[in-house]
Protein backbone atom coordinates (compact mmCIF):
# COMPACT_ATOMS: atom_id res chain seq x y z
CA UNK A 1 0.00 0.00 0.00
CA UNK A 2 1.38 3.38 -1.07
CA UNK A 3 1.09 6.52 1.03
CA UNK A 4 -1.72 8.86 0.02
CA UNK A 5 -0.53 12.10 -1.65
CA UNK A 6 -1.32 14.22 1.43
CA UNK A 7 0.62 11.92 3.75
CA UNK A 8 3.55 11.60 1.34
CA UNK A 9 3.77 15.39 0.99
CA UNK A 10 3.63 15.74 4.78
CA UNK A 11 6.38 13.17 5.35
CA UNK A 12 8.55 14.77 2.67
CA UNK A 13 8.10 18.21 4.23
CA UNK A 14 8.85 16.84 7.70
CA UNK A 15 12.02 15.15 6.45
CA UNK A 16 13.18 18.46 4.93
CA UNK A 17 12.41 20.35 8.13
CA UNK A 18 9.69 22.34 6.39
CA UNK A 19 7.16 23.44 9.01
CA UNK A 20 4.76 24.87 6.46
CA UNK A 21 1.20 23.80 5.70
CA UNK A 22 2.02 20.31 4.34
CA UNK A 23 2.83 18.83 7.76
CA UNK A 24 0.73 18.99 10.89
CA UNK A 25 0.78 17.27 14.27
CA UNK A 26 -2.66 15.59 14.28
CA UNK A 27 -4.18 13.38 11.57
CA UNK A 28 -7.44 11.47 11.19
CA UNK A 29 -7.43 8.60 8.71
CA UNK A 30 -10.90 7.32 7.83
CA UNK A 31 -12.28 4.72 5.48
CA UNK A 32 -14.61 1.74 5.39
CA UNK A 33 -13.73 -1.46 7.27
CA UNK A 34 -10.84 -3.21 5.58
CA UNK A 35 -9.69 -0.19 3.59
CA UNK A 36 -6.30 -0.28 5.31
CA UNK A 37 -6.55 2.65 7.72
CA UNK A 38 -4.12 1.08 10.21
CA UNK A 39 -1.77 -0.05 7.45
CA UNK A 40 -1.70 3.49 6.04
CA UNK A 41 -1.07 4.92 9.52
CA UNK A 42 1.89 2.59 10.07
CA UNK A 43 3.36 3.48 6.67
CA UNK A 44 3.04 7.17 7.52
CA UNK A 45 4.75 6.52 10.85
CA UNK A 46 7.52 4.64 9.03
CA UNK A 47 7.95 7.58 6.63
CA UNK A 48 8.29 10.00 9.57
CA UNK A 49 10.80 7.72 11.32
CA UNK A 50 12.67 6.68 8.15
CA UNK A 51 16.46 7.11 8.29
CA UNK A 52 17.16 5.96 4.73
CA UNK A 53 19.01 8.20 2.31
CA UNK A 54 16.99 7.26 -0.76
CA UNK A 55 14.26 9.28 -2.38
CA UNK A 56 11.26 7.09 -1.54
CA UNK A 57 9.33 7.40 1.71
CA UNK A 58 9.19 5.15 3.56
CA UNK A 59 12.23 3.37 2.12
CA UNK A 60 11.19 0.13 3.86
CA UNK A 61 14.82 -0.95 4.23
CA UNK A 62 16.30 1.09 7.08
CA UNK A 63 16.05 0.12 10.73
CA UNK A 64 13.59 2.94 11.42
CA UNK A 65 11.19 1.73 8.72
CA UNK A 66 11.44 -1.93 9.69
CA UNK A 67 10.81 -1.21 13.37
CA UNK A 68 7.92 1.17 12.63
CA UNK A 69 6.19 -1.28 10.28
CA UNK A 70 6.54 -4.02 12.91
CA UNK A 71 5.34 -1.69 15.67
CA UNK A 72 8.56 -2.06 17.71
CA UNK A 73 10.15 1.37 17.18
CA UNK A 74 10.96 3.04 20.53
CA UNK A 75 9.37 6.31 19.35
CA UNK A 76 6.15 4.69 18.13
CA UNK A 77 3.14 3.90 20.29
CA UNK A 78 0.28 1.92 18.73
CA UNK A 79 -2.99 1.78 20.66
CA UNK A 80 -4.93 -1.27 19.53
CA UNK A 81 -8.03 -1.55 21.74
CA UNK A 82 -8.55 -5.03 23.13
CA UNK A 83 -11.74 -4.11 25.00
CA UNK A 84 -15.08 -2.76 23.84
CA UNK A 85 -13.90 0.82 24.45
CA UNK A 86 -10.76 2.89 25.12
CA UNK A 87 -10.97 4.20 28.67
CA UNK A 88 -9.82 7.57 29.94
CA UNK A 89 -7.25 5.79 32.14
CA UNK A 90 -5.71 4.10 29.10
CA UNK A 91 -5.66 7.37 27.17
CA UNK A 92 -3.99 9.27 30.02
CA UNK A 93 -1.18 6.69 30.03
CA UNK A 94 -0.74 7.19 26.26
CA UNK A 95 -0.71 10.98 26.67
CA UNK A 96 1.99 10.76 29.34
CA UNK A 97 4.18 8.80 26.94
CA UNK A 98 3.46 11.19 24.07
CA UNK A 99 4.73 14.12 26.12
CA UNK A 100 8.30 12.78 26.09
CA UNK A 101 10.83 13.85 23.47
CA UNK A 102 11.79 11.28 20.81
CA UNK A 103 14.65 8.99 21.81
CA UNK A 104 16.17 8.06 18.43
CA UNK A 105 13.87 9.39 15.70
CA UNK A 106 12.81 12.80 14.45
CA UNK A 107 9.34 12.39 15.91
CA UNK A 108 7.39 10.56 18.58
CA UNK A 109 4.39 9.02 16.79
CA UNK A 110 1.17 7.80 18.42
CA UNK A 111 -1.30 5.72 16.38
CA UNK A 112 -4.74 5.16 17.87
CA UNK A 113 -6.52 2.41 15.94
CA UNK A 114 -10.32 2.20 16.21
CA UNK A 115 -10.43 5.73 17.64
CA UNK A 116 -14.21 5.51 17.41
CA UNK A 117 -13.95 3.33 20.54
CA UNK A 118 -12.74 6.29 22.63
CA UNK A 119 -15.13 6.99 25.47
CA UNK A 120 -16.27 10.64 25.70
CA UNK A 121 -13.96 11.15 28.69
CA UNK A 122 -11.02 9.57 26.82
CA UNK A 123 -11.72 11.70 23.76
CA UNK A 124 -11.80 14.89 25.82
CA UNK A 125 -8.58 13.89 27.56
CA UNK A 126 -6.87 13.41 24.19
CA UNK A 127 -8.33 16.69 22.93
CA UNK A 128 -6.18 18.71 25.32
CA UNK A 129 -3.03 17.10 23.87
CA UNK A 130 -4.19 17.63 20.29
CA UNK A 131 -4.90 21.31 21.02
CA UNK A 132 -1.52 21.85 22.71
CA UNK A 133 0.72 19.16 21.20
CA UNK A 134 4.19 18.39 22.57
CA UNK A 135 6.98 19.42 20.23
CA UNK A 136 7.83 16.73 17.62
CA UNK A 137 4.88 14.52 18.56
CA UNK A 138 2.53 13.34 15.81
CA UNK A 139 -0.85 11.79 16.65
CA UNK A 140 -2.64 9.63 14.06
CA UNK A 141 -6.24 8.58 14.67
CA UNK A 142 -7.95 5.83 12.66
CA UNK A 143 -11.75 5.61 12.48
CA UNK A 144 -14.51 4.52 10.06
CA UNK A 145 -15.71 8.08 9.42
CA UNK A 146 -15.98 11.62 10.74
CA UNK A 147 -19.62 11.03 11.66
CA UNK A 148 -20.60 12.29 15.15
CA UNK A 149 -21.58 8.71 16.05
CA UNK A 150 -17.99 7.63 15.37
CA UNK A 151 -15.86 10.54 16.52
CA UNK A 152 -15.89 13.44 18.96
CA UNK A 153 -16.42 16.40 16.62
CA UNK A 154 -14.03 18.70 18.46
CA UNK A 155 -11.30 16.11 17.84
CA UNK A 156 -12.24 15.88 14.16
CA UNK A 157 -12.04 19.65 13.74
CA UNK A 158 -8.48 19.73 15.09
CA UNK A 159 -7.11 16.95 12.86
CA UNK A 160 -6.24 16.92 9.19
CA UNK A 161 -8.50 14.40 7.49
CA UNK A 162 -7.33 11.75 5.02
CA UNK A 163 -9.89 9.38 3.47
CA UNK A 164 -8.83 5.89 2.35
CA UNK A 165 -11.21 4.31 -0.23
CA UNK A 166 -11.90 0.58 -0.35
CA UNK A 167 -9.03 -1.09 -2.24
CA UNK A 168 -9.59 -3.44 -5.16
CA UNK A 169 -9.23 -7.20 -4.70
CA UNK A 170 -5.94 -7.04 -6.63
CA UNK A 171 -4.61 -4.34 -4.29
CA UNK A 172 -5.62 -6.34 -1.21
CA UNK A 173 -4.01 -9.49 -2.64
CA UNK A 174 -0.81 -7.59 -3.38
CA UNK A 175 -0.67 -6.37 0.22
CA UNK A 176 -1.18 -9.93 1.50
CA UNK A 177 1.43 -11.30 -0.92
CA UNK A 178 3.96 -8.87 0.56
CA UNK A 179 3.77 -11.04 3.71
CA UNK A 180 5.05 -14.02 1.73
CA UNK A 181 1.66 -15.56 0.86
CA UNK A 182 1.32 -17.26 -2.57
CA UNK A 183 -0.72 -15.30 -5.13
CA UNK A 184 -3.64 -17.74 -5.43
CA UNK A 185 -4.01 -17.99 -1.65
CA UNK A 186 -3.82 -14.19 -1.34
CA UNK A 187 -6.52 -13.70 -4.01
CA UNK A 188 -8.81 -16.25 -2.33
CA UNK A 189 -8.39 -14.44 1.00
CA UNK A 190 -9.03 -11.06 -0.61
CA UNK A 191 -12.34 -12.26 -2.09
CA UNK A 192 -13.42 -14.24 0.97
CA UNK A 193 -13.06 -11.18 3.22
CA UNK A 194 -14.73 -8.83 0.71
CA UNK A 195 -11.51 -6.86 0.31
CA UNK A 196 -10.76 -6.33 4.03
CA UNK A 197 -6.96 -5.98 4.21
CA UNK A 198 -6.48 -6.98 7.85
CA UNK A 199 -8.84 -9.94 7.74
CA UNK A 200 -7.45 -11.10 4.40
CA UNK A 201 -3.93 -11.15 5.79
CA UNK A 202 -5.13 -13.03 8.88
CA UNK A 203 -7.16 -15.57 6.90
CA UNK A 204 -4.27 -16.26 4.54
CA UNK A 205 -1.80 -16.94 7.35
CA UNK A 206 -3.80 -18.38 10.27
CA UNK A 207 -4.82 -22.04 10.01
CA UNK A 208 -7.31 -21.81 12.91
CA UNK A 209 -9.20 -19.02 11.11
CA UNK A 210 -9.18 -21.05 7.89
CA UNK A 211 -10.59 -24.09 9.67
CA UNK A 212 -13.38 -22.15 11.40
CA UNK A 213 -14.37 -20.42 8.18
CA UNK A 214 -14.72 -23.80 6.47
CA UNK A 215 -16.85 -25.10 9.35
CA UNK A 216 -19.29 -22.20 9.35
CA UNK A 217 -19.67 -22.33 5.55
CA UNK A 218 -20.29 -26.09 5.63
CA UNK A 219 -23.10 -25.32 8.06
CA UNK A 220 -25.22 -24.47 5.01
CA UNK A 221 -25.32 -28.18 4.15
CA UNK A 222 -26.79 -29.01 7.58
CA UNK A 223 -29.36 -26.22 7.90
CA UNK A 224 -32.52 -27.70 6.54
CA UNK A 225 -33.09 -30.96 8.41
CA UNK A 226 -32.35 -32.86 11.62
CA UNK A 227 -30.35 -31.74 14.60
CA UNK A 228 -26.90 -31.73 12.98
CA UNK A 229 -26.89 -27.95 12.49
CA UNK A 230 -27.56 -27.35 16.17
CA UNK A 231 -24.87 -29.85 17.19
CA UNK A 232 -22.34 -28.28 14.81
CA UNK A 233 -23.07 -24.76 16.10
CA UNK A 234 -22.68 -25.95 19.70
CA UNK A 235 -19.34 -27.58 18.92
CA UNK A 236 -18.10 -24.61 16.89
CA UNK A 237 -18.96 -22.13 19.64
CA UNK A 238 -17.29 -24.37 22.22
CA UNK A 239 -14.16 -24.43 20.07
CA UNK A 240 -14.13 -20.63 19.75
CA UNK A 241 -14.79 -20.01 23.44
CA UNK A 242 -12.17 -22.47 24.70
CA UNK A 243 -9.54 -21.05 22.33
CA UNK A 244 -10.23 -17.42 23.29
CA UNK A 245 -10.33 -18.24 27.01
CA UNK A 246 -7.04 -20.15 26.83
CA UNK A 247 -5.35 -17.31 24.95
CA UNK A 248 -6.64 -14.66 27.34
CA UNK A 249 -5.67 -16.77 30.37
CA UNK A 250 -2.12 -17.00 29.08
CA UNK A 251 -1.96 -13.21 28.67
CA UNK A 252 -3.60 -12.64 32.05
CA UNK A 253 -1.27 -14.98 33.91
CA UNK A 254 1.78 -13.27 32.37
CA UNK A 255 0.55 -9.78 33.29
CA UNK A 256 -0.43 -10.84 36.81
CA UNK A 257 3.05 -12.22 37.35
CA UNK A 258 4.68 -9.04 36.01
CA UNK A 259 2.41 -6.93 38.23
CA UNK A 260 3.22 -8.98 41.34
CA UNK A 261 6.95 -8.66 40.70
CA UNK A 262 6.65 -4.91 40.09
CA UNK A 263 4.69 -4.39 43.31
CA UNK A 264 6.91 -6.65 45.37
CA UNK A 265 4.12 -9.01 46.37
CA UNK A 266 5.12 -11.89 48.60
CA UNK A 267 7.38 -9.88 50.89
CA UNK A 268 7.31 -10.06 54.69
CA UNK A 269 7.85 -7.70 57.60
CA UNK A 270 6.27 -4.52 58.89
CA UNK A 271 3.89 -2.74 56.52
CA UNK A 272 3.46 -5.67 54.16
CA UNK A 273 -0.21 -6.08 55.11
CA UNK A 274 -1.14 -2.72 53.60
CA UNK A 275 0.99 -3.41 50.53
CA UNK A 276 -0.74 -6.76 49.99
CA UNK A 277 -4.19 -5.18 50.24
CA UNK A 278 -3.22 -2.55 47.67
CA UNK A 279 -1.71 -5.24 45.46
CA UNK A 280 -4.93 -7.27 45.61
CA UNK A 281 -6.93 -4.28 44.36
CA UNK A 282 -4.53 -3.72 41.45
CA UNK A 283 -4.56 -7.41 40.51
CA UNK A 284 -8.35 -7.37 40.55
CA UNK A 285 -8.36 -4.48 38.07
CA UNK A 286 -5.98 -6.41 35.82
CA UNK A 287 -8.34 -9.40 35.89
CA UNK A 288 -11.32 -7.17 35.06
CA UNK A 289 -9.42 -5.69 32.12
CA UNK A 290 -8.76 -9.12 30.63
CA UNK A 291 -12.33 -10.21 31.23
CA UNK A 292 -13.47 -7.30 29.05
CA UNK A 293 -10.87 -8.24 26.45
CA UNK A 294 -12.18 -11.81 26.43
CA UNK A 295 -15.73 -10.57 25.86
CA UNK A 296 -14.65 -8.45 22.93
CA UNK A 297 -12.58 -11.21 21.31
CA UNK A 298 -15.44 -13.69 21.60
CA UNK A 299 -17.88 -11.26 20.03
CA UNK A 300 -15.50 -10.26 17.26
CA UNK A 301 -14.63 -13.84 16.36
CA UNK A 302 -18.26 -14.99 16.25
CA UNK A 303 -19.30 -11.87 14.34
CA UNK A 304 -16.70 -12.56 11.66
CA UNK A 305 -17.97 -16.13 11.28
CA UNK A 306 -21.51 -14.79 10.81
CA UNK A 307 -20.24 -12.30 8.23
CA UNK A 308 -18.70 -15.22 6.34
CA UNK A 309 -22.05 -17.01 6.53
CA UNK A 310 -23.91 -13.95 5.19
CA UNK A 311 -21.48 -13.79 2.27
CA UNK A 312 -22.33 -17.40 1.32
CA UNK A 313 -26.03 -16.50 0.95
CA UNK A 314 -24.98 -13.39 -0.94
CA UNK A 315 -23.05 -15.73 -3.25
CA UNK A 316 -26.29 -17.65 -3.76
CA UNK A 317 -27.81 -14.47 -5.20
CA UNK A 318 -24.64 -13.82 -7.21
CA UNK A 319 -24.87 -17.34 -8.67
CA UNK A 320 -28.37 -16.64 -9.94
CA UNK A 321 -27.17 -13.38 -11.51
CA UNK A 322 -23.93 -14.90 -12.90
CA UNK A 323 -21.99 -12.34 -10.83
CA UNK A 324 -18.56 -12.83 -9.20
CA UNK A 325 -18.46 -14.79 -5.92
CA UNK A 326 -16.75 -13.92 -2.65
CA UNK A 327 -16.28 -17.48 -1.36
CA UNK A 328 -14.87 -18.78 -4.63
CA UNK A 329 -13.75 -22.04 -3.03
CA UNK A 330 -17.33 -22.79 -1.88
CA UNK A 331 -19.02 -22.27 -5.22
CA UNK A 332 -20.79 -25.61 -4.88
CA UNK A 333 -22.45 -24.62 -1.61
CA UNK A 334 -23.64 -21.26 -2.97
CA UNK A 335 -25.00 -23.04 -6.06
CA UNK A 336 -26.97 -25.42 -3.81
CA UNK A 337 -28.46 -22.45 -1.95
CA UNK A 338 -29.33 -20.76 -5.25
CA UNK A 339 -31.17 -23.88 -6.38
CA UNK A 340 -33.00 -24.45 -3.09
CA UNK A 341 -34.04 -20.86 -2.25
CA UNK A 342 -35.68 -18.03 -4.18
CA UNK A 343 -34.19 -14.53 -4.29
CA UNK A 344 -36.58 -13.31 -1.60
CA UNK A 345 -35.78 -16.32 0.60
CA UNK A 346 -32.02 -15.73 0.26
CA UNK A 347 -32.49 -12.10 1.25
CA UNK A 348 -34.64 -13.15 4.22
CA UNK A 349 -31.92 -15.57 5.34
CA UNK A 350 -29.34 -12.79 5.18
CA UNK A 351 -31.63 -10.70 7.40
CA UNK A 352 -31.95 -13.61 9.84
CA UNK A 353 -28.17 -13.89 10.15
CA UNK A 354 -27.98 -10.13 10.63
CA UNK A 355 -30.47 -10.36 13.50
CA UNK A 356 -28.27 -12.99 15.16
CA UNK A 357 -25.32 -10.58 14.98
CA UNK A 358 -27.40 -7.81 16.52
CA UNK A 359 -28.71 -10.02 19.33
CA UNK A 360 -25.18 -10.93 20.38
CA UNK A 361 -24.28 -7.24 20.72
CA UNK A 362 -27.26 -6.93 23.08
CA UNK A 363 -25.86 -9.64 25.37
CA UNK A 364 -27.96 -12.53 24.07
CA UNK A 365 -25.75 -15.61 24.40
CA UNK A 366 -24.18 -16.69 21.08
CA UNK A 367 -25.72 -20.17 21.39
CA UNK A 368 -29.24 -18.76 21.82
CA UNK A 369 -28.74 -16.26 18.96
CA UNK A 370 -27.45 -18.89 16.54
CA UNK A 371 -30.10 -21.45 17.47
CA UNK A 372 -32.76 -18.81 16.77
CA UNK A 373 -31.06 -18.05 13.45
CA UNK A 374 -31.21 -21.70 12.38
CA UNK A 375 -34.89 -21.87 13.30
CA UNK A 376 -35.67 -18.72 11.34
CA UNK A 377 -33.82 -19.96 8.24
CA UNK A 378 -35.71 -23.24 8.36
CA UNK A 379 -39.03 -21.38 8.51
CA UNK A 380 -37.97 -19.15 5.61
CA UNK A 381 -37.01 -22.13 3.45
CA UNK A 382 -40.41 -23.85 3.71
Phi, psi and omega in degrees: 000127179273151176296143175294156181305317181298316181290323178295317178298320180295314181296321178296316179296318180297320180297324181277357182076019180276116182261028179283206189283344184293322184254141175217171189267346184225129183230147174234115179257119180240164179164162181295161178307131178089359182287344179099031180302310182293321177298316178296319180297318180292323178293322177295318177300318179297321179295322180289330184258003183296136177246006180292158182259358181285181184272337184274146178230129348287154181287332178079357184248331184286168181296322179299315179296312183299315180293320180294317182292331177274348181081020184248004181294136182296340179258015179239128174242125178246119177263108177246102187298129178255358177246184182287342180211165175259116187280163178294327178296316178298318183292323178297323178295320178296317182297321178300317178294324182291341182282348181279151176289153177300149181267318182231338184260180178286331185226159164257123186246133177240121176252125177247100177285152180050050181295346175291350177272359177297130173291160178307319180294320179294319178298318179292326177296317178293327182304320181298322179288322180294324180288324180232073187290145172295151180297136178063028172248132179240128181249128181239116177260142176238130182206161180297323184199180175264009182300143179304334178286341180262320190224145172297122189294330176293329174292315180302317185292342183256006178245152171274131189264132174233124180261133179250113179287164177297127180285160176286164178301321180296321179293319178297314181299321179296321178295319179292319179300329180298342177272006179093015181272136177301152187302311183298319179294322179293319179293319178299316180294322179298316179290316185296332180259013179056036176080022178272112188301309183298314181290326178296315179298319181292316180297321183289339187243350185248114184291328178296317178296320178298317181294317181293321177301315180298321181294315183290328178287325176292344178301333179301330180287340186255358192294325201261005178198154174067191184257003186298324180297317180294320179294319180294319178297317179300316181291320180295315179296322177298320178297314180297312184297316181294323180292314180296316181298319180294319180294316180293322179298320179297317178294318181297312181301320181294318181289323177298319180294316178298319181294317179299317180295320180296321184273354179073031180296148178097359179286176179221164179113185183294138177087352183289336180299313179295321178299317182295321179295318177295321178297319180299321179295318180294317179296325178295321178295322177298316180297320179296322179300314182286335174294319176295320179297321178298317179300316181294316182297320177299312181298315182295319181294314180293322180297320179295322177297320179291326175296321175299319181294318176302317182297330178293320177290326173299320178295331174299317176294320180296324178299316179297327184265005183056038180260163180298148180262157171271306178273076185296334181275000176237037182299326179296319180293319179291327176293321177298318178296319180297325180283324185280323190243145174283171178303314182294325178291320177297317178296321179294324177294320177300318177297321180296320178293321177298322178294325177297318177300315182294320180298322181295323178292341179260022173073016166289138181297144180305320181298315180296316182297318182284326175297317178298321178300314180299316179299318180295317181296322179295321177294320181296324187281353182289000000 
